[in-house]
Amino acid sequence: MTHVSRRHLAKGAAWTIPAVAIAASAPSLAASPSNGPGEGTPGDGGSQPPVVVEGSSFAEKCQGNAEVPGGWPKQGYRMELTVSSPDAPAPKVLSVVLGNGSTGTVLDVGPVQLRPGVWEYVVQAASSPSSLTITYTIGDGTTQSATIPASPHCNG
């Protein structure tokens, strides 16, 4: 006959109680509607189209040679755009306006998907702005705009 101590039994119960509590709450979490941009319960009529997340997107000036065909342009920016839905297609950037009002050009070397929902672009622009304002569409969505911070130095 196997002897089971009260201590061994209590340790097993201590692990079981949290597991049962988590498993019991899982169905209610799965059924909860989402409130984030680009998310929602299918068929609820309240889902929003994906957008560029300004707080997670940025640009940084990168000069010289890099892993871009032909190297970086003399006045080039690496622009990383994060989309609110990781399953959304890459944003189509229609225009780039620097913080000082001048315009930039998105070069035809991308976008490159870095990870789900994150896309990299190369922008040629003549100045060192503190921000870029882009207009874009995602999929068949409407034209939208986002303003993202720009750094004078390339870190990536």
C-alpha positions in Angstrom: 0.0 0.0 0.0 1.3 3.5 -0.9 1.5 6.0 1.8 0.4 9.6 0.9 1.3 12.2 3.5 -1.0 15.1 4.3 1.8 17.5 3.2 2.1 15.8 -0.2 -1.7 16.0 -0.6 -1.7 19.7 0.4 1.1 20.5 -2.2 -1.0 18.9 -4.9 -4.1 20.8 -4.0 -2.1 24.1 -3.9 -1.3 23.6 -7.6 -4.7 22.5 -8.5 -6.7 25.5 -7.2 -5.0 28.2 -9.4 -5.1 25.9 -12.4 -8.9 25.4 -12.0 -9.4 29.1 -11.4 -7.6 30.0 -14.7 -9.3 27.3 -16.7 -12.7 28.4 -15.4 -12.1 32.0 -16.5 -10.7 31.1 -19.9 -14.2 30.8 -21.7 -15.3 34.2 -20.4 -12.0 35.8 -21.6 -12.3 34.2 -25.0 -15.9 35.5 -25.4 -15.0 39.1 -24.3 -15.2 41.7 -27.1 -12.1 43.5 -28.0 -11.8 47.2 -27.9 -8.5 47.8 -29.6 -8.1 49.3 -33.1 -8.2 46.7 -35.8 -9.8 44.1 -33.5 -13.2 43.0 -32.6 -15.5 40.0 -32.5 -16.4 38.9 -36.0 -19.9 39.8 -36.9 -20.3 42.3 -34.1 -20.3 45.3 -36.4 -17.9 47.1 -34.1 -14.6 46.0 -35.4 -12.3 48.8 -36.5 -9.9 48.8 -39.5 -6.2 48.3 -38.7 -4.2 51.5 -38.2 -0.5 52.5 -37.8 0.2 52.7 -34.1 2.0 56.0 -33.7 3.5 55.1 -30.3 5.2 52.0 -31.7 6.3 53.4 -35.1 9.4 55.5 -35.7 11.9 56.7 -38.3 15.7 57.1 -38.0 18.3 58.7 -40.3 20.6 56.1 -41.8 23.4 57.2 -44.2 25.9 55.1 -46.1 26.0 51.4 -46.9 23.4 49.1 -45.4 21.4 46.0 -46.3 19.4 47.9 -48.9 19.9 47.2 -52.6 22.5 49.8 -53.7 23.0 51.0 -50.1 21.1 53.7 -48.2 20.6 56.9 -50.1 22.8 59.8 -48.9 19.8 61.3 -47.1 17.8 58.2 -46.1 15.5 57.2 -43.3 14.6 53.8 -42.0 10.9 54.0 -41.2 9.4 51.2 -39.1 5.5 51.1 -39.0 3.7 48.9 -36.5 0.1 48.0 -37.5 -2.6 47.5 -34.8 -3.5 44.1 -36.2 -0.6 41.7 -36.8 -2.6 39.9 -39.6 -3.1 43.1 -41.6 -1.3 43.7 -44.9 1.5 46.2 -45.1 0.4 49.9 -45.1 0.7 51.5 -48.5 2.4 54.8 -47.8 1.0 57.5 -50.1 3.0 60.5 -48.8 5.6 61.5 -46.3 5.8 65.1 -44.9 8.7 66.0 -42.6 8.2 68.1 -39.5 9.5 71.2 -41.3 7.0 70.8 -44.1 9.3 69.4 -46.8 8.4 66.1 -48.4 10.1 62.7 -48.5 9.9 59.9 -51.0 9.3 56.2 -50.1 11.8 54.2 -52.2 10.7 51.1 -54.0 12.7 48.6 -51.9 10.0 47.5 -49.6 8.2 47.2 -47.5 10.0 44.5 -45.6 8.1 42.6 -42.9 10.2 42.5 -39.8 7.7 40.5 -37.7 3.9 40.1 -37.7 2.4 43.6 -37.9 5.7 45.4 -38.3 6.9 46.8 -41.6 10.1 48.6 -42.7 10.4 51.2 -45.4 13.2 53.4 -46.8 12.4 57.1 -47.2 14.6 59.6 -49.0 14.4 63.1 -47.4 16.7 66.1 -47.3 16.4 67.3 -43.7 16.7 66.0 -40.2 13.1 66.2 -38.9 11.9 65.4 -35.4 8.8 63.7 -36.9 7.3 62.4 -40.1 3.6 62.6 -41.0 2.6 59.8 -43.3 -0.7 59.3 -45.2 -1.4 55.7 -45.9 -4.0 53.0 -46.6 -4.1 49.4 -45.3 -5.9 46.9 -47.5 -9.1 48.4 -48.9 -9.3 50.9 -46.0 -9.7 54.6 -46.2 -6.8 57.0 -46.4 -5.5 57.8 -42.9 -2.5 59.7 -41.4 -0.1 59.2 -38.6 2.7 61.3 -37.1 5.7 59.3 -35.9 8.9 60.4 -34.2 12.2 60.6 -36.2 15.7 60.3 -34.8 18.9 61.7 -36.4 20.8 58.4 -35.9 20.2 54.9 -37.2 20.2 52.2 -34.5 19.0 49.3 -36.7 
